[in-house]
Amino acid sequence: MAKCAKKVGIVGKYGACCGAFLRKMVKKIDISPHAKYTCSFFGKTKIKRRAVGIWHRGSCMKTVAGGTWTYNINSAVTVKSAIRRLKELKDQ
């Protein structure tokens, strides 16, 4: 197993062969699945990735389908805001 350098973090195993720009992109993708995200139900930072696209919070037993690497994807946020706006227009 390759050691990772302190400065470059998890992508230190790739060395100089890939180039800095590609390593930065890979680092962003490698770190995001392991991060904790804010629960949309209760607002606590406890959502963790269980599998590809499946996000789970253990304490409230909520399981949500999300993005592959991140909990929220841009298109889902856009659709949710559009649905909320249309519901508000319907209620008026």
PyMOL Python script that loads the backbone (N, CA, C, O; Angstrom):
from pymol import cmd

cmd.read_pdbstr("""\
ATOM      1  N   MET A   1       0.842  -1.172   0.000  1.00  0.00           N
ATOM      2  CA  MET A   1       0.000   0.000   0.000  1.00  0.00           C
ATOM      3  C   MET A   1       0.887   1.236   0.000  1.00  0.00           C
ATOM      4  O   MET A   1       1.848   1.323   0.765  1.00  0.00           O
ATOM      5  N   ALA A   2       0.567   2.166  -0.843  1.00  0.00           N
ATOM      6  CA  ALA A   2       1.370   3.375  -0.955  1.00  0.00           C
ATOM      7  C   ALA A   2       1.070   4.331   0.196  1.00  0.00           C
ATOM      8  O   ALA A   2      -0.067   4.420   0.659  1.00  0.00           O
ATOM      9  N   LYS A   3       2.083   5.034   0.647  1.00  0.00           N
ATOM     10  CA  LYS A   3       1.888   6.048   1.678  1.00  0.00           C
ATOM     11  C   LYS A   3       1.371   7.314   1.023  1.00  0.00           C
ATOM     12  O   LYS A   3       1.741   7.630  -0.108  1.00  0.00           O
ATOM     13  N   CYS A   4       0.517   8.039   1.730  1.00  0.00           N
ATOM     14  CA  CYS A   4       0.056   9.309   1.177  1.00  0.00           C
ATOM     15  C   CYS A   4       0.780  10.445   1.886  1.00  0.00           C
ATOM     16  O   CYS A   4       0.979  10.411   3.101  1.00  0.00           O
ATOM     17  N   ALA A   5       1.166  11.439   1.119  1.00  0.00           N
ATOM     18  CA  ALA A   5       1.898  12.575   1.656  1.00  0.00           C
ATOM     19  C   ALA A   5       0.957  13.485   2.432  1.00  0.00           C
ATOM     20  O   ALA A   5      -0.250  13.488   2.191  1.00  0.00           O
ATOM     21  N   LYS A   6       1.500  14.244   3.349  1.00  0.00           N
ATOM     22  CA  LYS A   6       0.687  15.116   4.186  1.00  0.00           C
ATOM     23  C   LYS A   6       0.071  16.264   3.378  1.00  0.00           C
ATOM     24  O   LYS A   6      -1.070  16.654   3.624  1.00  0.00           O
ATOM     25  N   LYS A   7       0.812  16.793   2.434  1.00  0.00           N
ATOM     26  CA  LYS A   7       0.351  17.957   1.690  1.00  0.00           C
ATOM     27  C   LYS A   7      -0.773  17.619   0.719  1.00  0.00           C
ATOM     28  O   LYS A   7      -1.729  18.385   0.598  1.00  0.00           O
ATOM     29  N   VAL A   8      -0.678  16.511   0.040  1.00  0.00           N
ATOM     30  CA  VAL A   8      -1.672  16.187  -0.976  1.00  0.00           C
ATOM     31  C   VAL A   8      -2.786  15.286  -0.461  1.00  0.00           C
ATOM     32  O   VAL A   8      -3.805  15.120  -1.132  1.00  0.00           O
ATOM     33  N   GLY A   9      -2.608  14.709   0.709  1.00  0.00           N
ATOM     34  CA  GLY A   9      -3.674  13.921   1.314  1.00  0.00           C
ATOM     35  C   GLY A   9      -3.814  12.550   0.682  1.00  0.00           C
ATOM     36  O   GLY A   9      -2.825  11.858   0.444  1.00  0.00           O
ATOM     37  N   ILE A  10      -5.051  12.166   0.413  1.00  0.00           N
ATOM     38  CA  ILE A  10      -5.365  10.814  -0.026  1.00  0.00           C
ATOM     39  C   ILE A  10      -4.841  10.506  -1.427  1.00  0.00           C
ATOM     40  O   ILE A  10      -4.684   9.337  -1.779  1.00  0.00           O
ATOM     41  N   VAL A  11      -4.570  11.532  -2.230  1.00  0.00           N
ATOM     42  CA  VAL A  11      -4.108  11.298  -3.598  1.00  0.00           C
ATOM     43  C   VAL A  11      -2.591  11.249  -3.699  1.00  0.00           C
ATOM     44  O   VAL A  11      -2.057  11.235  -4.808  1.00  0.00           O
ATOM     45  N   GLY A  12      -1.884  11.223  -2.580  1.00  0.00           N
ATOM     46  CA  GLY A  12      -0.436  11.112  -2.600  1.00  0.00           C
ATOM     47  C   GLY A  12       0.032   9.796  -3.185  1.00  0.00           C
ATOM     48  O   GLY A  12       1.175   9.672  -3.625  1.00  0.00           O
ATOM     49  N   LYS A  13      -0.866   8.802  -3.188  1.00  0.00           N
ATOM     50  CA  LYS A  13      -0.501   7.494  -3.730  1.00  0.00           C
ATOM     51  C   LYS A  13      -0.308   7.523  -5.248  1.00  0.00           C
ATOM     52  O   LYS A  13       0.322   6.624  -5.806  1.00  0.00           O
ATOM     53  N   TYR A  14      -0.844   8.546  -5.922  1.00  0.00           N
ATOM     54  CA  TYR A  14      -0.703   8.628  -7.372  1.00  0.00           C
ATOM     55  C   TYR A  14       0.628   9.246  -7.789  1.00  0.00           C
ATOM     56  O   TYR A  14       1.051   9.058  -8.930  1.00  0.00           O
ATOM     57  N   GLY A  15       1.292   9.968  -6.913  1.00  0.00           N
ATOM     58  CA  GLY A  15       2.583  10.549  -7.225  1.00  0.00           C
ATOM     59  C   GLY A  15       2.493  11.652  -8.260  1.00  0.00           C
ATOM     60  O   GLY A  15       1.491  12.362  -8.347  1.00  0.00           O
ATOM     61  N   ALA A  16       3.549  11.788  -9.040  1.00  0.00           N
ATOM     62  CA  ALA A  16       3.608  12.864 -10.032  1.00  0.00           C
ATOM     63  C   ALA A  16       3.110  12.422 -11.401  1.00  0.00           C
ATOM     64  O   ALA A  16       3.142  13.208 -12.348  1.00  0.00           O
ATOM     65  N   CYS A  17       2.659  11.208 -11.522  1.00  0.00           N
ATOM     66  CA  CYS A  17       2.333  10.679 -12.852  1.00  0.00           C
ATOM     67  C   CYS A  17       1.048  11.268 -13.429  1.00  0.00           C
ATOM     68  O   CYS A  17       0.902  11.310 -14.650  1.00  0.00           O
ATOM     69  N   CYS A  18       0.121  11.720 -12.603  1.00  0.00           N
ATOM     70  CA  CYS A  18      -1.181  12.147 -13.106  1.00  0.00           C
ATOM     71  C   CYS A  18      -1.274  13.637 -13.382  1.00  0.00           C
ATOM     72  O   CYS A  18      -2.074  14.058 -14.217  1.00  0.00           O
ATOM     73  N   GLY A  19      -0.496  14.421 -12.716  1.00  0.00           N
ATOM     74  CA  GLY A  19      -0.610  15.862 -12.856  1.00  0.00           C
ATOM     75  C   GLY A  19      -1.439  16.445 -11.729  1.00  0.00           C
ATOM     76  O   GLY A  19      -2.298  15.768 -11.163  1.00  0.00           O
ATOM     77  N   ALA A  20      -1.181  17.700 -11.406  1.00  0.00           N
ATOM     78  CA  ALA A  20      -1.813  18.335 -10.253  1.00  0.00           C
ATOM     79  C   ALA A  20      -3.312  18.526 -10.442  1.00  0.00           C
ATOM     80  O   ALA A  20      -4.084  18.298  -9.511  1.00  0.00           O
ATOM     81  N   PHE A  21      -3.726  18.932 -11.614  1.00  0.00           N
ATOM     82  CA  PHE A  21      -5.151  19.214 -11.852  1.00  0.00           C
ATOM     83  C   PHE A  21      -5.989  17.949 -11.687  1.00  0.00           C
ATOM     84  O   PHE A  21      -7.033  17.980 -11.034  1.00  0.00           O
ATOM     85  N   LEU A  22      -5.548  16.850 -12.267  1.00  0.00           N
ATOM     86  CA  LEU A  22      -6.295  15.597 -12.149  1.00  0.00           C
ATOM     87  C   LEU A  22      -6.303  15.084 -10.716  1.00  0.00           C
ATOM     88  O   LEU A  22      -7.305  14.543 -10.248  1.00  0.00           O
ATOM     89  N   ARG A  23      -5.186  15.255 -10.024  1.00  0.00           N
ATOM     90  CA  ARG A  23      -5.143  14.827  -8.625  1.00  0.00           C
ATOM     91  C   ARG A  23      -6.122  15.617  -7.769  1.00  0.00           C
ATOM     92  O   ARG A  23      -6.748  15.050  -6.873  1.00  0.00           O
ATOM     93  N   LYS A  24      -6.266  16.911  -8.025  1.00  0.00           N
ATOM     94  CA  LYS A  24      -7.219  17.724  -7.270  1.00  0.00           C
ATOM     95  C   LYS A  24      -8.656  17.282  -7.525  1.00  0.00           C
ATOM     96  O   LYS A  24      -9.475  17.261  -6.607  1.00  0.00           O
ATOM     97  N   MET A  25      -8.957  16.931  -8.761  1.00  0.00           N
ATOM     98  CA  MET A  25     -10.300  16.446  -9.081  1.00  0.00           C
ATOM     99  C   MET A  25     -10.576  15.118  -8.386  1.00  0.00           C
ATOM    100  O   MET A  25     -11.655  14.914  -7.830  1.00  0.00           O
ATOM    101  N   VAL A  26      -9.603  14.222  -8.419  1.00  0.00           N
ATOM    102  CA  VAL A  26      -9.760  12.908  -7.797  1.00  0.00           C
ATOM    103  C   VAL A  26      -9.876  13.050  -6.283  1.00  0.00           C
ATOM    104  O   VAL A  26     -10.624  12.305  -5.650  1.00  0.00           O
ATOM    105  N   LYS A  27      -9.152  13.990  -5.701  1.00  0.00           N
ATOM    106  CA  LYS A  27      -9.210  14.201  -4.254  1.00  0.00           C
ATOM    107  C   LYS A  27     -10.610  14.627  -3.833  1.00  0.00           C
ATOM    108  O   LYS A  27     -11.124  14.163  -2.815  1.00  0.00           O
ATOM    109  N   LYS A  28     -11.219  15.500  -4.608  1.00  0.00           N
ATOM    110  CA  LYS A  28     -12.571  15.958  -4.302  1.00  0.00           C
ATOM    111  C   LYS A  28     -13.562  14.795  -4.346  1.00  0.00           C
ATOM    112  O   LYS A  28     -14.452  14.691  -3.502  1.00  0.00           O
ATOM    113  N   ILE A  29     -13.395  13.929  -5.336  1.00  0.00           N
ATOM    114  CA  ILE A  29     -14.293  12.777  -5.479  1.00  0.00           C
ATOM    115  C   ILE A  29     -14.016  11.729  -4.409  1.00  0.00           C
ATOM    116  O   ILE A  29     -14.949  11.089  -3.924  1.00  0.00           O
ATOM    117  N   ASP A  30     -12.757  11.541  -4.033  1.00  0.00           N
ATOM    118  CA  ASP A  30     -12.412  10.530  -3.033  1.00  0.00           C
ATOM    119  C   ASP A  30     -12.855  10.918  -1.625  1.00  0.00           C
ATOM    120  O   ASP A  30     -13.222  10.048  -0.835  1.00  0.00           O
ATOM    121  N   ILE A  31     -12.826  12.204  -1.303  1.00  0.00           N
ATOM    122  CA  ILE A  31     -13.157  12.652   0.048  1.00  0.00           C
ATOM    123  C   ILE A  31     -14.667  12.761   0.263  1.00  0.00           C
ATOM    124  O   ILE A  31     -15.150  12.456   1.353  1.00  0.00           O
ATOM    125  N   SER A  32     -15.413  13.184  -0.741  1.00  0.00           N
ATOM    126  CA  SER A  32     -16.832  13.485  -0.549  1.00  0.00           C
ATOM    127  C   SER A  32     -17.699  12.303  -0.095  1.00  0.00           C
ATOM    128  O   SER A  32     -18.617  12.536   0.691  1.00  0.00           O
ATOM    129  N   PRO A  33     -17.479  11.049  -0.528  1.00  0.00           N
ATOM    130  CA  PRO A  33     -18.329   9.970  -0.015  1.00  0.00           C
ATOM    131  C   PRO A  33     -18.123   9.677   1.465  1.00  0.00           C
ATOM    132  O   PRO A  33     -19.025   9.154   2.119  1.00  0.00           O
ATOM    133  N   HIS A  34     -16.946  10.006   2.007  1.00  0.00           N
ATOM    134  CA  HIS A  34     -16.654   9.684   3.398  1.00  0.00           C
ATOM    135  C   HIS A  34     -17.039  10.804   4.350  1.00  0.00           C
ATOM    136  O   HIS A  34     -16.947  10.640   5.567  1.00  0.00           O
ATOM    137  N   ALA A  35     -17.468  11.937   3.813  1.00  0.00           N
ATOM    138  CA  ALA A  35     -17.851  13.063   4.664  1.00  0.00           C
ATOM    139  C   ALA A  35     -19.240  12.820   5.255  1.00  0.00           C
ATOM    140  O   ALA A  35     -20.006  11.997   4.754  1.00  0.00           O
ATOM    141  N   LYS A  36     -19.551  13.548   6.326  1.00  0.00           N
ATOM    142  CA  LYS A  36     -20.884  13.494   6.920  1.00  0.00           C
ATOM    143  C   LYS A  36     -21.678  14.681   6.404  1.00  0.00           C
ATOM    144  O   LYS A  36     -21.140  15.780   6.266  1.00  0.00           O
ATOM    145  N   TYR A  37     -22.953  14.464   6.118  1.00  0.00           N
ATOM    146  CA  TYR A  37     -23.806  15.498   5.549  1.00  0.00           C
ATOM    147  C   TYR A  37     -24.957  15.815   6.491  1.00  0.00           C
ATOM    148  O   TYR A  37     -25.255  15.037   7.398  1.00  0.00           O
ATOM    149  N   THR A  38     -25.604  16.959   6.279  1.00  0.00           N
ATOM    150  CA  THR A  38     -26.692  17.402   7.135  1.00  0.00           C
ATOM    151  C   THR A  38     -27.978  16.672   6.773  1.00  0.00           C
ATOM    152  O   THR A  38     -28.352  16.585   5.603  1.00  0.00           O
ATOM    153  N   CYS A  39     -28.643  16.151   7.791  1.00  0.00           N
ATOM    154  CA  CYS A  39     -29.906  15.427   7.607  1.00  0.00           C
ATOM    155  C   CYS A  39     -31.001  16.425   7.231  1.00  0.00           C
ATOM    156  O   CYS A  39     -31.194  17.419   7.931  1.00  0.00           O
ATOM    157  N   SER A  40     -31.712  16.173   6.148  1.00  0.00           N
ATOM    158  CA  SER A  40     -32.765  17.082   5.714  1.00  0.00           C
ATOM    159  C   SER A  40     -34.020  16.953   6.568  1.00  0.00           C
ATOM    160  O   SER A  40     -34.904  17.806   6.486  1.00  0.00           O
ATOM    161  N   PHE A  41     -34.118  15.908   7.382  1.00  0.00           N
ATOM    162  CA  PHE A  41     -35.282  15.710   8.237  1.00  0.00           C
ATOM    163  C   PHE A  41     -35.132  16.435   9.575  1.00  0.00           C
ATOM    164  O   PHE A  41     -36.080  17.060  10.050  1.00  0.00           O
ATOM    165  N   PHE A  42     -33.942  16.356  10.185  1.00  0.00           N
ATOM    166  CA  PHE A  42     -33.752  16.904  11.518  1.00  0.00           C
ATOM    167  C   PHE A  42     -32.660  17.969  11.593  1.00  0.00           C
ATOM    168  O   PHE A  42     -32.533  18.638  12.618  1.00  0.00           O
ATOM    169  N   GLY A  43     -31.880  18.140  10.549  1.00  0.00           N
ATOM    170  CA  GLY A  43     -30.870  19.191  10.519  1.00  0.00           C
ATOM    171  C   GLY A  43     -29.564  18.864  11.219  1.00  0.00           C
ATOM    172  O   GLY A  43     -28.745  19.759  11.425  1.00  0.00           O
ATOM    173  N   LYS A  44     -29.344  17.616  11.590  1.00  0.00           N
ATOM    174  CA  LYS A  44     -28.093  17.232  12.243  1.00  0.00           C
ATOM    175  C   LYS A  44     -27.112  16.700  11.201  1.00  0.00           C
ATOM    176  O   LYS A  44     -27.522  16.183  10.162  1.00  0.00           O
ATOM    177  N   THR A  45     -25.837  16.826  11.480  1.00  0.00           N
ATOM    178  CA  THR A  45     -24.803  16.372  10.558  1.00  0.00           C
ATOM    179  C   THR A  45     -24.502  14.903  10.840  1.00  0.00           C
ATOM    180  O   THR A  45     -23.501  14.585  11.482  1.00  0.00           O
ATOM    181  N   LYS A  46     -25.346  14.029  10.374  1.00  0.00           N
ATOM    182  CA  LYS A  46     -25.203  12.614  10.689  1.00  0.00           C
ATOM    183  C   LYS A  46     -25.405  11.689   9.490  1.00  0.00           C
ATOM    184  O   LYS A  46     -25.236  10.478   9.635  1.00  0.00           O
ATOM    185  N   ILE A  47     -25.754  12.200   8.329  1.00  0.00           N
ATOM    186  CA  ILE A  47     -25.994  11.350   7.162  1.00  0.00           C
ATOM    187  C   ILE A  47     -24.664  10.800   6.654  1.00  0.00           C
ATOM    188  O   ILE A  47     -23.721  11.559   6.430  1.00  0.00           O
ATOM    189  N   LYS A  48     -24.587   9.486   6.474  1.00  0.00           N
ATOM    190  CA  LYS A  48     -23.390   8.851   5.944  1.00  0.00           C
ATOM    191  C   LYS A  48     -23.778   7.964   4.766  1.00  0.00           C
ATOM    192  O   LYS A  48     -24.909   7.489   4.670  1.00  0.00           O
ATOM    193  N   ARG A  49     -22.834   7.756   3.892  1.00  0.00           N
ATOM    194  CA  ARG A  49     -23.077   6.928   2.718  1.00  0.00           C
ATOM    195  C   ARG A  49     -23.007   5.457   3.089  1.00  0.00           C
ATOM    196  O   ARG A  49     -22.034   5.007   3.693  1.00  0.00           O
ATOM    197  N   ARG A  50     -24.041   4.709   2.725  1.00  0.00           N
ATOM    198  CA  ARG A  50     -24.080   3.275   2.991  1.00  0.00           C
ATOM    199  C   ARG A  50     -23.605   2.493   1.763  1.00  0.00           C
ATOM    200  O   ARG A  50     -22.841   1.537   1.895  1.00  0.00           O
ATOM    201  N   ALA A  51     -24.045   2.887   0.593  1.00  0.00           N
ATOM    202  CA  ALA A  51     -23.627   2.268  -0.665  1.00  0.00           C
ATOM    203  C   ALA A  51     -23.708   3.353  -1.742  1.00  0.00           C
ATOM    204  O   ALA A  51     -23.971   4.516  -1.433  1.00  0.00           O
ATOM    205  N   VAL A  52     -23.488   2.983  -2.983  1.00  0.00           N
ATOM    206  CA  VAL A  52     -23.510   3.959  -4.067  1.00  0.00           C
ATOM    207  C   VAL A  52     -24.929   4.518  -4.205  1.00  0.00           C
ATOM    208  O   VAL A  52     -25.856   3.795  -4.567  1.00  0.00           O
ATOM    209  N   GLY A  53     -25.086   5.804  -3.913  1.00  0.00           N
ATOM    210  CA  GLY A  53     -26.382   6.458  -4.059  1.00  0.00           C
ATOM    211  C   GLY A  53     -27.337   6.241  -2.896  1.00  0.00           C
ATOM    212  O   GLY A  53     -28.462   6.738  -2.946  1.00  0.00           O
ATOM    213  N   ILE A  54     -26.943   5.526  -1.859  1.00  0.00           N
ATOM    214  CA  ILE A  54     -27.810   5.271  -0.708  1.00  0.00           C
ATOM    215  C   ILE A  54     -27.186   5.933   0.513  1.00  0.00           C
ATOM    216  O   ILE A  54     -26.052   5.629   0.883  1.00  0.00           O
ATOM    217  N   TRP A  55     -27.922   6.828   1.127  1.00  0.00           N
ATOM    218  CA  TRP A  55     -27.465   7.590   2.277  1.00  0.00           C
ATOM    219  C   TRP A  55     -28.357   7.267   3.456  1.00  0.00           C
ATOM    220  O   TRP A  55     -29.576   7.174   3.310  1.00  0.00           O
ATOM    221  N   HIS A  56     -27.748   7.092   4.646  1.00  0.00           N
ATOM    222  CA  HIS A  56     -28.488   6.586   5.803  1.00  0.00           C
ATOM    223  C   HIS A  56     -28.092   7.359   7.059  1.00  0.00           C
ATOM    224  O   HIS A  56     -26.935   7.735   7.246  1.00  0.00           O
ATOM    225  N   ARG A  57     -29.100   7.584   7.918  1.00  0.00           N
ATOM    226  CA  ARG A  57     -28.849   8.143   9.248  1.00  0.00           C
ATOM    227  C   ARG A  57     -29.299   7.115  10.263  1.00  0.00           C
ATOM    228  O   ARG A  57     -30.471   6.740  10.307  1.00  0.00           O
ATOM    229  N   GLY A  58     -28.367   6.664  11.072  1.00  0.00           N
ATOM    230  CA  GLY A  58     -28.620   5.555  11.971  1.00  0.00           C
ATOM    231  C   GLY A  58     -29.568   5.850  13.106  1.00  0.00           C
ATOM    232  O   GLY A  58     -30.378   4.994  13.463  1.00  0.00           O
ATOM    233  N   SER A  59     -29.495   7.049  13.694  1.00  0.00           N
ATOM    234  CA  SER A  59     -30.285   7.323  14.890  1.00  0.00           C
ATOM    235  C   SER A  59     -31.773   7.447  14.596  1.00  0.00           C
ATOM    236  O   SER A  59     -32.596   7.033  15.412  1.00  0.00           O
ATOM    237  N   CYS A  60     -32.135   8.009  13.444  1.00  0.00           N
ATOM    238  CA  CYS A  60     -33.559   8.124  13.115  1.00  0.00           C
ATOM    239  C   CYS A  60     -33.997   7.069  12.096  1.00  0.00           C
ATOM    240  O   CYS A  60     -35.164   7.021  11.709  1.00  0.00           O
ATOM    241  N   MET A  61     -33.060   6.230  11.668  1.00  0.00           N
ATOM    242  CA  MET A  61     -33.338   5.129  10.742  1.00  0.00           C
ATOM    243  C   MET A  61     -33.946   5.611   9.419  1.00  0.00           C
ATOM    244  O   MET A  61     -34.817   4.947   8.856  1.00  0.00           O
ATOM    245  N   LYS A  62     -33.494   6.747   8.933  1.00  0.00           N
ATOM    246  CA  LYS A  62     -33.953   7.270   7.648  1.00  0.00           C
ATOM    247  C   LYS A  62     -32.943   6.883   6.573  1.00  0.00           C
ATOM    248  O   LYS A  62     -31.738   7.061   6.751  1.00  0.00           O
ATOM    249  N   THR A  63     -33.435   6.355   5.464  1.00  0.00           N
ATOM    250  CA  THR A  63     -32.604   6.016   4.323  1.00  0.00           C
ATOM    251  C   THR A  63     -33.101   6.811   3.123  1.00  0.00           C
ATOM    252  O   THR A  63     -34.297   6.836   2.834  1.00  0.00           O
ATOM    253  N   VAL A  64     -32.168   7.461   2.428  1.00  0.00           N
ATOM    254  CA  VAL A  64     -32.517   8.359   1.337  1.00  0.00           C
ATOM    255  C   VAL A  64     -31.674   8.011   0.122  1.00  0.00           C
ATOM    256  O   VAL A  64     -30.499   7.669   0.251  1.00  0.00           O
ATOM    257  N   ALA A  65     -32.276   8.099  -1.061  1.00  0.00           N
ATOM    258  CA  ALA A  65     -31.520   7.958  -2.299  1.00  0.00           C
ATOM    259  C   ALA A  65     -30.970   9.328  -2.671  1.00  0.00           C
ATOM    260  O   ALA A  65     -31.711  10.308  -2.731  1.00  0.00           O
ATOM    261  N   GLY A  66     -29.684   9.387  -2.916  1.00  0.00           N
ATOM    262  CA  GLY A  66     -29.048  10.657  -3.251  1.00  0.00           C
ATOM    263  C   GLY A  66     -28.095  10.471  -4.407  1.00  0.00           C
ATOM    264  O   GLY A  66     -28.273   9.585  -5.243  1.00  0.00           O
ATOM    265  N   GLY A  67     -27.087  11.310  -4.445  1.00  0.00           N
ATOM    266  CA  GLY A  67     -26.099  11.221  -5.500  1.00  0.00           C
ATOM    267  C   GLY A  67     -25.069  10.136  -5.228  1.00  0.00           C
ATOM    268  O   GLY A  67     -25.020   9.578  -4.132  1.00  0.00           O
ATOM    269  N   THR A  68     -24.263   9.844  -6.208  1.00  0.00           N
ATOM    270  CA  THR A  68     -23.258   8.800  -6.074  1.00  0.00           C
ATOM    271  C   THR A  68     -22.179   9.192  -5.083  1.00  0.00           C
ATOM    272  O   THR A  68     -21.835   8.403  -4.203  1.00  0.00           O
ATOM    273  N   TRP A  69     -21.637  10.397  -5.209  1.00  0.00           N
ATOM    274  CA  TRP A  69     -20.532  10.823  -4.350  1.00  0.00           C
ATOM    275  C   TRP A  69     -20.970  11.801  -3.274  1.00  0.00           C
ATOM    276  O   TRP A  69     -20.334  11.872  -2.222  1.00  0.00           O
ATOM    277  N   THR A  70     -22.038  12.558  -3.505  1.00  0.00           N
ATOM    278  CA  THR A  70     -22.515  13.535  -2.527  1.00  0.00           C
ATOM    279  C   THR A  70     -23.977  13.275  -2.220  1.00  0.00           C
ATOM    280  O   THR A  70     -24.682  12.632  -2.998  1.00  0.00           O
ATOM    281  N   TYR A  71     -24.429  13.783  -1.071  1.00  0.00           N
ATOM    282  CA  TYR A  71     -25.809  13.558  -0.630  1.00  0.00           C
ATOM    283  C   TYR A  71     -26.800  14.276  -1.540  1.00  0.00           C
ATOM    284  O   TYR A  71     -27.780  13.675  -1.979  1.00  0.00           O
ATOM    285  N   ASN A  72     -26.559  15.539  -1.826  1.00  0.00           N
ATOM    286  CA  ASN A  72     -27.442  16.314  -2.699  1.00  0.00           C
ATOM    287  C   ASN A  72     -26.763  16.543  -4.033  1.00  0.00           C
ATOM    288  O   ASN A  72     -25.577  16.868  -4.093  1.00  0.00           O
ATOM    289  N   ILE A  73     -27.527  16.370  -5.105  1.00  0.00           N
ATOM    290  CA  ILE A  73     -27.012  16.690  -6.426  1.00  0.00           C
ATOM    291  C   ILE A  73     -27.721  17.943  -6.923  1.00  0.00           C
ATOM    292  O   ILE A  73     -28.838  18.239  -6.499  1.00  0.00           O
ATOM    293  N   ASN A  74     -27.083  18.666  -7.805  1.00  0.00           N
ATOM    294  CA  ASN A  74     -27.600  19.970  -8.244  1.00  0.00           C
ATOM    295  C   ASN A  74     -28.969  19.858  -8.888  1.00  0.00           C
ATOM    296  O   ASN A  74     -29.830  20.704  -8.645  1.00  0.00           O
ATOM    297  N   SER A  75     -29.193  18.840  -9.702  1.00  0.00           N
ATOM    298  CA  SER A  75     -30.481  18.725 -10.375  1.00  0.00           C
ATOM    299  C   SER A  75     -31.603  18.433  -9.386  1.00  0.00           C
ATOM    300  O   SER A  75     -32.725  18.903  -9.574  1.00  0.00           O
ATOM    301  N   ALA A  76     -31.319  17.666  -8.335  1.00  0.00           N
ATOM    302  CA  ALA A  76     -32.338  17.372  -7.327  1.00  0.00           C
ATOM    303  C   ALA A  76     -32.721  18.628  -6.551  1.00  0.00           C
ATOM    304  O   ALA A  76     -33.894  18.830  -6.237  1.00  0.00           O
ATOM    305  N   VAL A  77     -31.750  19.462  -6.245  1.00  0.00           N
ATOM    306  CA  VAL A  77     -32.028  20.709  -5.536  1.00  0.00           C
ATOM    307  C   VAL A  77     -32.907  21.608  -6.397  1.00  0.00           C
ATOM    308  O   VAL A  77     -33.829  22.245  -5.887  1.00  0.00           O
ATOM    309  N   THR A  78     -32.631  21.665  -7.694  1.00  0.00           N
ATOM    310  CA  THR A  78     -33.419  22.481  -8.606  1.00  0.00           C
ATOM    311  C   THR A  78     -34.853  21.976  -8.687  1.00  0.00           C
ATOM    312  O   THR A  78     -35.792  22.771  -8.657  1.00  0.00           O
ATOM    313  N   VAL A  79     -35.029  20.676  -8.789  1.00  0.00           N
ATOM    314  CA  VAL A  79     -36.364  20.094  -8.882  1.00  0.00           C
ATOM    315  C   VAL A  79     -37.146  20.311  -7.597  1.00  0.00           C
ATOM    316  O   VAL A  79     -38.331  20.641  -7.646  1.00  0.00           O
ATOM    317  N   LYS A  80     -36.501  20.129  -6.442  1.00  0.00           N
ATOM    318  CA  LYS A  80     -37.190  20.340  -5.166  1.00  0.00           C
ATOM    319  C   LYS A  80     -37.663  21.772  -5.015  1.00  0.00           C
ATOM    320  O   LYS A  80     -38.775  22.011  -4.547  1.00  0.00           O
ATOM    321  N   SER A  81     -36.832  22.730  -5.407  1.00  0.00           N
ATOM    322  CA  SER A  81     -37.236  24.131  -5.290  1.00  0.00           C
ATOM    323  C   SER A  81     -38.368  24.461  -6.260  1.00  0.00           C
ATOM    324  O   SER A  81     -39.249  25.254  -5.928  1.00  0.00           O
ATOM    325  N   ALA A  82     -38.358  23.868  -7.447  1.00  0.00           N
ATOM    326  CA  ALA A  82     -39.438  24.100  -8.408  1.00  0.00           C
ATOM    327  C   ALA A  82     -40.754  23.517  -7.907  1.00  0.00           C
ATOM    328  O   ALA A  82     -41.805  24.142  -8.051  1.00  0.00           O
ATOM    329  N   ILE A  83     -40.702  22.327  -7.322  1.00  0.00           N
ATOM    330  CA  ILE A  83     -41.917  21.694  -6.777  1.00  0.00           C
ATOM    331  C   ILE A  83     -42.477  22.522  -5.621  1.00  0.00           C
ATOM    332  O   ILE A  83     -43.688  22.722  -5.523  1.00  0.00           O
ATOM    333  N   ARG A  84     -41.584  23.005  -4.742  1.00  0.00           N
ATOM    334  CA  ARG A  84     -42.033  23.838  -3.631  1.00  0.00           C
ATOM    335  C   ARG A  84     -42.695  25.121  -4.121  1.00  0.00           C
ATOM    336  O   ARG A  84     -43.718  25.547  -3.585  1.00  0.00           O
ATOM    337  N   ARG A  85     -42.104  25.727  -5.138  1.00  0.00           N
ATOM    338  CA  ARG A  85     -42.654  26.961  -5.694  1.00  0.00           C
ATOM    339  C   ARG A  85     -44.021  26.725  -6.320  1.00  0.00           C
ATOM    340  O   ARG A  85     -44.932  27.534  -6.141  1.00  0.00           O
ATOM    341  N   LEU A  86     -44.174  25.612  -7.061  1.00  0.00           N
ATOM    342  CA  LEU A  86     -45.459  25.310  -7.676  1.00  0.00           C
ATOM    343  C   LEU A  86     -46.542  24.995  -6.651  1.00  0.00           C
ATOM    344  O   LEU A  86     -47.709  25.331  -6.853  1.00  0.00           O
ATOM    345  N   LYS A  87     -46.153  24.345  -5.541  1.00  0.00           N
ATOM    346  CA  LYS A  87     -47.122  24.077  -4.472  1.00  0.00           C
ATOM    347  C   LYS A  87     -47.593  25.369  -3.830  1.00  0.00           C
ATOM    348  O   LYS A  87     -48.774  25.509  -3.509  1.00  0.00           O
ATOM    349  N   GLU A  88     -46.675  26.322  -3.638  1.00  0.00           N
ATOM    350  CA  GLU A  88     -47.050  27.596  -3.061  1.00  0.00           C
ATOM    351  C   GLU A  88     -47.992  28.366  -3.990  1.00  0.00           C
ATOM    352  O   GLU A  88     -48.926  29.018  -3.523  1.00  0.00           O
ATOM    353  N   LEU A  89     -47.752  28.293  -5.295  1.00  0.00           N
ATOM    354  CA  LEU A  89     -48.644  28.954  -6.257  1.00  0.00           C
ATOM    355  C   LEU A  89     -50.013  28.307  -6.260  1.00  0.00           C
ATOM    356  O   LEU A  89     -51.021  28.997  -6.408  1.00  0.00           O
ATOM    357  N   LYS A  90     -50.066  27.013  -6.103  1.00  0.00           N
ATOM    358  CA  LYS A  90     -51.342  26.284  -6.098  1.00  0.00           C
ATOM    359  C   LYS A  90     -52.183  26.640  -4.869  1.00  0.00           C
ATOM    360  O   LYS A  90     -53.406  26.751  -4.955  1.00  0.00           O
ATOM    361  N   ASP A  91     -51.513  26.817  -3.725  1.00  0.00           N
ATOM    362  CA  ASP A  91     -52.217  27.133  -2.489  1.00  0.00           C
ATOM    363  C   ASP A  91     -52.786  28.551  -2.479  1.00  0.00           C
ATOM    364  O   ASP A  91     -53.739  28.815  -1.746  1.00  0.00           O
ATOM    365  N   GLN A  92     -52.243  29.454  -3.256  1.00  0.00           N
ATOM    366  CA  GLN A  92     -52.712  30.843  -3.255  1.00  0.00           C
ATOM    367  C   GLN A  92     -54.007  31.028  -3.976  1.00  0.00           C
ATOM    368  O   GLN A  92     -54.517  32.145  -4.053  1.00  0.00           O
TER     369      GLN A  92
END
""", "prot")
cmd.dss("prot")
cmd.show_as("cartoon", "prot")
cmd.util.cbc("prot")
cmd.orient("prot")
